[in-house]
Amino acid sequence: MDLRNSRYRTHKSIFIFTGVFIGSCILCISSVFAQVSNGTKGSAVTNSTTEPDSAVDTATVAVETEEYRNLSLHRQTALNTGSICGVLFLGYVNGGAGNIASDSAYLEEVLDLSGCAEECTFLKTIPDANIVEIEGGNELYCIYPCDEKASLTVHEYMIDESNNYSGEAGEVLYHSDSGEPILLRCNVSECVADCQVTIEDSQGEVLTWVPMISLYDGTISVPWEAPFVYDATYDVVEGYGIDTEAEYEGEYEGEENILTIMKVVNCNEWVSLREYPDVNSNRLIKIPLGALVHNCVRYSDEFVFGEYNGLYGYVLSDYLEYFSDEIYSGEGDSRYSDNGYFYNSILYYEELMASGNEILNYSNDRYHVVAVRSYDNGETLCVGCYNSENEPLWGYITGVNEVTELTATDAFVTVTGERPGVIIGNSLQGLHMIDMETGEVLWLRSYEELHLTGSVCLASDEDGTMYAAGYYGAEIVAIAEDGTILWWADPDNNDVYWPYEIIVEDNVIVVNYFSGTEIGHFVVAYRKDGSPDWMDILPY
């Protein structure tokens, strides 16, 4: 559905004209009152307010009214797409330059060169107090909420070893409750974001977003799910996002340039993700053996560009191989391989229930999820989601060709955290997180990088954190709701192995193991940070 044409279609022109006229009157009145008030609606930490002139300049009021109309139209365009805000990429600035808010000539030059100023005339009226800057930032954005009553907050964004490279908000750099547009200068490095933007509109919808430029195609990286961000740069800058994709070289020359998933191989423990395609470049993170690198594209014969744990960079191609994670249509036999298979398929409820042994049956007021395992041709797991009438909404089939003493496939439901999900595991294809509502694969992790074997046990915490373990081993792994690996825990006792059940209690994660003594089996409790809390032996 084209949201631009479906929302506000009826009486759209009347709505815009009326809104602009009323808004213009309000702005004129506000401009008069602003001459006798020293307050400001929003402020950046590094800026100070200026004393307003004592007299009203009617020419200035007229210009502001025109810019208000321009901003209103751009807000409406973004709103028509279902977005919570619009964004413009205004280009790269000199990272070594000082505070651009205090250098009006340089800022005006940047805006003129951006290609946006002519269509977006409101840009040059954004006050200094609404210019937010990270020292040394190289990228300049304009962000404008669609809702004039929305709040907008900018935090520092830190992503390093201290937070296990999962990223977290830091100091508040700017806050406003009036929905005013801002200019944001940020991102000292093109690979690591350093600002987080939070917008909450008057309806309570909240966006938390880290602005950065995609190194894959040179456009703004915007959310793929609601609340959406509308990249208005496409509308005003000719050639934006065109012919900027990286090209294959060497043995991949001439192949279709697509994003893919690759697996770390041929190393002892880890390989480096580097900021630039150079072995002497800064290492962003160590990627462990067996881990999956997403959004990969061949940069050269020597390097692959890709993403791991939210960081984008370059990996030596000798340490990567293609990982088969295609979701097939279910037609033909191409899905069957030595690496198992995983594909989407509509599964009718009666047929699914008659196809094997039920291992999962979950219902809430909207969805009914069922998983059935069978061994007619290797090991096969079918997972289907249905409405209250058991009509199929989505389904997946996964499996392996050879059967062993351990189950290769498993399914679990996670109903905690921000959104309910279904975990589908395949020891060869990986652990998939499925959105229960849409059936979309949200993330994928290989068993190898999770340190898992077959016969997985899994439980989830109230914040969405998952704890999992494979039968051949003693470790448990903590996985964030977004797929980030948080930690591994080990009982540090060679007699403790074969985990078969995980229970999340208030302050600990309790793991039951089959191994034990003559009087019972081992039980180990871990704290929420992965450290052991206590160990006991319970009767068989």
Secondary structure, 3 states (H helix, E strand, C coil): CCHHHHCCCCCHHHHHHHHHHHHHHHHHHHHHHHCCCCCCCEEECCCCCCCCCCCCCHHHHHHHHHHHHHHHHHHHHHHHCCEEEEEEEEEECCCCCCCHHHCHHHHHHHHHHHCCCCCCHHHHHCCHHHEEECCCCCEEEEEEECCCCCEEEEEEEECCHHHCCCCEEEEEEEEECCCCCEEEEECCCCCCCCEEEEEECCCCCEEEECCCECCCCCCECCCCCCCEEEECHHHHCCCCCCCCCCCCCHHHCCCCCCCEEEEECCCCCEEEEECCCCCCCCEEEEEECCCEEEEEEECCCCEEEEEECCEEEEEEHHHEEECCCCCECCCCCCCCCCCCEEEECCCCHHHHHCCCEEEEEEECCCCEEEEEEECCCCEEEEEEEECCCCCEEEEEEEEECCCCCCCCEEEEEECCCCCCEEEEEECCCEEEEEECCCCCEEEEECHHHHCCCCCCEEEECCCCCEEEECCCCCCEEEECCCCCEEEEECCCCCCCCCEEEEEECCCEEEEEEEEECCCCEEEEEEECCCCEEEEEEECC
